Amino acid sequence: MPEDFEQDDFEEPPSFFPRELNGRSLSGEPVKVEVEGVYSHEESGTIHRYVRLLDSNGRELPIAIGPFEAMAIHIALSGASITRPLTHDLLKLVIEKMDGILDRAVIDDLWNSTYYAKLYVVADGQELEIDCRPSDAIAVALRMEAPIYVIDSILEAYNEEN
């Protein structure tokens, strides 16, 4: 039972602030990116999928994603129609039924080789910040024709390494 645990039984999560990648602080302005596509390659019998994002200066950011997320992003990019809503379509419908809009999706953090993102939904005059996986943020943003952003230092650090 939850009451059987003491506060001291849990490890304190690491602070995300200040964030660093290769000695560089993960900060800076969000930079608008476009989804170039969803790609896959096979390595040692395992299929790896990723989505590739590009900014207006040609900087790229590939993010590893799962097979279902790859399909969801591919469907949104291709404009294919499906007979029943997928999870990302469902979220779009819920936001619209609340008379909300998806203002933007932002990939804003990187920790332990995992990217983090947020959706910014405006409903009833309030902006709601919703934590999510980048692949989900991208899939929903594409369906709602909302802009996608990546924090500048994440793009910069990836492109300096590669």
C-alpha positions as CSV (number, residue, x, y, z in Angstrom):
1,M,0.0,0.0,0.0
2,P,1.2,3.5,-0.7
3,E,1.1,4.4,3.0
4,D,3.6,1.6,3.7
5,F,6.3,3.6,2.0
6,E,8.3,6.4,3.6
7,Q,9.4,9.5,1.6
8,D,13.0,8.4,2.2
9,D,12.3,5.1,0.3
10,F,12.3,6.8,-3.0
11,E,15.3,8.1,-4.9
12,E,15.3,11.8,-5.5
13,P,14.9,12.3,-9.3
14,P,17.8,14.2,-10.9
15,S,17.2,17.9,-11.5
16,F,16.6,18.7,-15.2
17,F,17.8,22.3,-14.5
18,P,20.3,23.3,-15.5
19,R,20.3,20.8,-18.3
20,E,23.5,19.9,-20.1
21,L,24.5,18.0,-23.2
22,N,28.2,17.6,-23.8
23,G,28.9,20.4,-21.4
24,R,26.5,22.7,-23.1
25,S,23.4,24.0,-21.3
26,L,20.1,22.9,-22.9
27,S,18.5,26.2,-23.2
28,G,17.8,28.8,-25.8
29,E,14.9,29.7,-28.0
30,P,12.6,27.2,-29.6
31,V,13.4,26.8,-33.3
32,K,10.7,25.9,-35.8
33,V,11.3,22.6,-37.5
34,E,9.6,20.6,-40.2
35,V,9.2,16.8,-40.4
36,E,11.2,15.6,-43.3
37,G,10.0,12.0,-43.0
38,V,9.9,8.7,-41.2
39,Y,12.8,6.3,-41.9
40,S,13.9,2.9,-40.9
41,H,17.0,0.8,-41.2
42,E,17.9,-2.7,-40.2
43,E,20.9,-3.5,-38.0
44,S,21.8,-6.9,-36.7
45,G,18.3,-8.2,-37.5
46,T,16.6,-5.3,-35.6
47,I,14.6,-2.6,-37.4
48,H,15.2,0.9,-36.1
49,R,12.7,3.6,-36.9
50,Y,13.2,7.4,-36.6
51,V,11.6,10.7,-37.5
52,R,13.9,13.3,-39.0
53,L,13.3,17.0,-38.2
54,L,15.0,19.9,-40.1
55,D,15.2,23.6,-39.3
56,S,15.4,26.3,-41.9
57,N,19.2,26.3,-41.7
58,G,19.4,22.7,-42.6
59,R,20.2,21.5,-39.1
60,E,18.8,18.0,-38.5
61,L,17.5,16.0,-35.5
62,P,16.7,12.4,-35.9
63,I,14.7,10.9,-33.1
64,A,14.2,7.2,-32.5
65,I,10.6,6.1,-32.4
66,G,8.6,2.9,-32.2
67,P,6.7,1.2,-35.0
68,F,3.3,2.4,-34.0
69,E,4.5,6.0,-33.7
70,A,6.2,5.7,-37.1
71,M,2.9,4.6,-38.6
72,A,1.0,7.4,-36.9
73,I,3.4,10.0,-38.2
74,H,3.6,8.5,-41.7
75,I,-0.3,8.5,-41.9
76,A,-0.3,12.2,-40.9
77,L,2.4,13.1,-43.4
78,S,0.8,11.2,-46.3
79,G,-2.7,12.5,-45.6
80,A,-4.0,8.9,-45.7
81,S,-7.5,8.4,-44.3
82,I,-8.3,5.7,-41.8
83,T,-11.7,4.3,-41.0
84,R,-11.5,4.6,-37.2
85,P,-9.5,7.2,-35.2
86,L,-6.1,6.2,-33.9
87,T,-5.0,7.5,-30.5
88,H,-3.5,10.7,-32.0
89,D,-6.7,11.3,-33.9
90,L,-8.7,10.8,-30.7
91,L,-6.6,13.4,-28.9
92,K,-7.2,15.8,-31.7
93,L,-10.9,15.2,-31.5
94,V,-10.9,15.7,-27.7
95,I,-9.0,19.0,-28.0
96,E,-11.4,20.2,-30.7
97,K,-14.5,19.2,-28.7
98,M,-13.1,21.3,-25.8
99,D,-13.0,24.2,-28.3
100,G,-9.2,24.1,-27.8
101,I,-6.4,24.5,-30.2
102,L,-2.9,23.0,-30.3
103,D,-0.8,26.1,-30.3
104,R,2.6,24.3,-30.6
105,A,4.6,21.2,-29.9
106,V,8.1,21.7,-28.4
107,I,10.9,19.2,-28.0
108,D,12.6,20.8,-25.0
109,D,14.7,18.4,-23.1
110,L,17.2,15.5,-23.4
111,W,18.2,13.3,-20.5
112,N,19.8,9.8,-20.6
113,S,19.5,9.8,-24.4
114,T,15.8,10.3,-24.2
115,Y,14.1,13.4,-25.7
116,Y,11.2,15.0,-23.9
117,A,8.4,17.2,-25.4
118,K,5.4,19.2,-24.5
119,L,2.1,20.1,-26.2
120,Y,0.7,23.6,-25.6
121,V,-3.1,23.5,-25.8
122,V,-5.1,26.7,-25.5
123,A,-8.6,26.1,-24.1
124,D,-11.0,28.5,-22.2
125,G,-8.4,31.2,-22.5
126,Q,-5.8,29.2,-20.6
127,E,-2.6,27.6,-22.0
128,L,-2.2,24.0,-20.8
129,E,1.3,22.5,-20.9
130,I,1.1,18.7,-21.4
131,D,4.2,16.5,-21.1
132,C,4.5,13.8,-23.8
133,R,6.9,11.8,-25.9
134,P,8.3,13.7,-28.9
135,S,6.8,11.1,-31.3
136,D,3.3,11.7,-29.9
137,A,3.8,15.5,-29.9
138,I,4.8,15.3,-33.6
139,A,1.9,13.0,-34.6
140,V,-0.7,15.2,-32.9
141,A,0.9,18.4,-34.2
142,L,0.8,17.1,-37.8
143,R,-2.8,16.2,-37.5
144,M,-3.7,19.6,-36.0
145,E,-1.4,21.6,-38.4
146,A,0.4,23.1,-35.4
147,P,4.0,24.2,-35.5
148,I,6.8,22.0,-34.1
149,Y,9.8,23.4,-32.3
150,V,13.1,22.1,-30.9
151,I,15.1,24.0,-28.3
152,D,18.1,25.6,-30.2
153,S,20.8,24.0,-28.0
154,I,19.5,20.5,-28.7
155,L,19.8,21.1,-32.5
156,E,23.1,22.8,-32.1
157,A,24.6,20.0,-30.0
158,Y,23.4,17.2,-32.2
159,N,24.7,18.9,-35.4
160,E,28.1,19.7,-33.8
161,E,28.6,16.0,-33.0
162,N,27.5,14.7,-36.4
